[in-house]
Amino acid sequence: SLLARKDLTGTPAVLAQEIASRLPPSIPRSNLKRLAGLPVDEASGTQAQTFLAALVAGVVKEVDKIIKGLPKAVQDEIRKAVGDAIEAGVLAVVAQAMSDSKLDDDSKNQIKSIVGAAIKQHPSQSSFDNRQGTEGSPDARDRPPPVPPTQPEQPPITDEQKFKGPEIKTPDGPPPNPKPPEKPDKP
């Protein structure tokens, strides 16, 4: 098969060229009609879910194969424990990844908490309260009034403190008009 070949470089452009070179110059209309007539199975439960729920859903299918011979009550307990085990495993991987870092323990604990919250967060939820202060929203908050910057009280400037520069004498009246350059005589 094309994907099993070892001589492809792995770049998307090379793969696309290889695939395009194998396509026929035209596709018969009967093939397109047959393709359009194939039934489509709509995926159920395709709603967005948390990262943790997606991991659990994938693992539970495999766990169900292993525990199918156990009593129903035991199976239910095992399925419930899968989520906790996966969460603990993800957090253990994060902790292990940070074990040799120069971070202090408080920073490591904060990072673990952030990761723990992130894997449980539903994709439709914002991680920030971006609704606060939005105009026209029921969640809008009144903005506080602006506070002008205050400057310290300055005593008035006396004549002695004023800067005095050198006096410059200027001629009275408008400046003289410059004379146009003289034209040289032509020989």
N, C-alpha and C positions, 0 to 999 in steps of 0.2 A: 504494500500500500504506500501511498505518497508520504504519509506522516511517519512511517517506519523507516524511511530512507535515512542513511547516515550522512549523505553528501550535501544535505541542505544546510545552509549556514545558520538558519534559525531566525534570520531577520524577516519581518513581515513582508517587506517588499519582494524578497526572493521567493517566499512562499506564495505570494499572490501571483507573481509571474508564472510560477510552475503550475499553479491551479489553472490560470487563464490559458496556458498553452495546451492544456488537456481538454478544454471545452470545445464542443463542435462549433463550426462557424455560425450555425443557426439551430434553434430548438424547434422541432416539429410541433405544430399546433396541437396534434393529438396528445402529445406528452403534457402540454400545459393544461389541456382540458382534464386529463386524467388526474393531474396534480391538484387542480381546483376542486375536483370531486371527492378527494380524500376526506374522511371524517376528521374533525379536529376535536381532540379531548381537551376541554378547558380545565386547567389546573384548579383544583379547589383549594381554598385556604391560602390564596396567594397574597393575602393582606400582609402588610409589613409587620414584622415582629422584631423582638429584641434580638441582639446578637446571641445572648445566652439561650433564648428559646430556639433559635435556629440550630445551635449546636446540640441542644437536648433532643430536638426532633430527629436529627440525623443519628444520634447515638442510640436513642430509644428503639429505633427500628432494629438495630443490631442486637441490642439487649433483649428485645422480645424473642428473637430466635433462640437465644441461650436459655431464657427462663420459661419457655412455653410449657415445660413439664411440671412446673411448680404450682402449688395451690394459688388460686386467684388472689387471695388476701396478701400473700407473700409477693406475688408479681406486682400488685399495686404499690406496696411499700418500696420495692426496688425501683420502680419507675419514678416515684416521688424523690428518691434519694439521688437519682441520676443528675438532676439539676444542681443540687448542692455539691455533689462530687466534681462536676465540671467547673462550677464557679471556684471551688477551692483549688482545683488544678490550674486554672488560668491565673489565679492570684499567686500560686506557688511558682509558676513560671516567671511572673513579673518579679517576685521577690528574688528568685535565683538570678535573674538577669541583672538585678541591681546589687547583688551581694558583694561584688568586687569594686563597686563604684565608690567614689569619694563623697557620696551624699551622706548627710547625717541621718540618724534613725527617724527623726521627725519628718524629714523630706521623703524618705522611703515610705513611711506610713501614709503620708498624704497622697503619694503617687498610687499606692495600692488602693486607697479609698476611691480615688478618681477612676481608676480602671474598673473597680468593682461596681461603681455607679454607672459607668459607661456601658458595660456589658448588659446591664439590666434596663437601660433606657430605651424606650420605644422610639423608633425613627421619627414618628410624627411629633414627638415632643422636642421642643427647643431646649438646648442646654443652658440657654440664657433667658432671662425674663426680658425679651425684646418688646414686650407689649407696653411696658411702663413708659409713660410720657408720650405715647402716640396720640396725635390729634384725632378726635372723633371716636375713639375706642372707649368701650365701657370700663376698660382698665386704665384709662388715662389718669395721670396724676397732675395736679396743679404744680406748675413750676414755681420755685421760690422766687420772690422778687429780686431783681438784680441789686447788688450792693456796690455802690460806687467806691472806688479805691480811696482810702483816706491818706492824706499827706500830713506830715507833722507840721505843726504851727510854726511859721517863720516870722522872725521879727522884721519890721520894715527896714529897707536898705537906706542908710544915711548917705549924705553927700561924700563923706570920707571913704565909704566903701565902693562908690561907683568907680568904674574903670575910666581913666582918662587917657586917651591916646594923643599922639602928636597932632598939632594943628596943621592942616593942609591948606595952602593958599590956592584959591581957584580964581581964574580971571573972571571979570564981570562981563556979562553979555554972551552972545552966541559965539561959537568958535569960528575962526576965519575960514572962508571957503578956500579949498585947495585949488591951485592953478592947474589947468590941464597940461599934460606933457606937450612940449613943443615938438612940432613935426620937423624932421630933418629936411633940408632943401634938397631938391632933386637935381642932379647934375645934367 
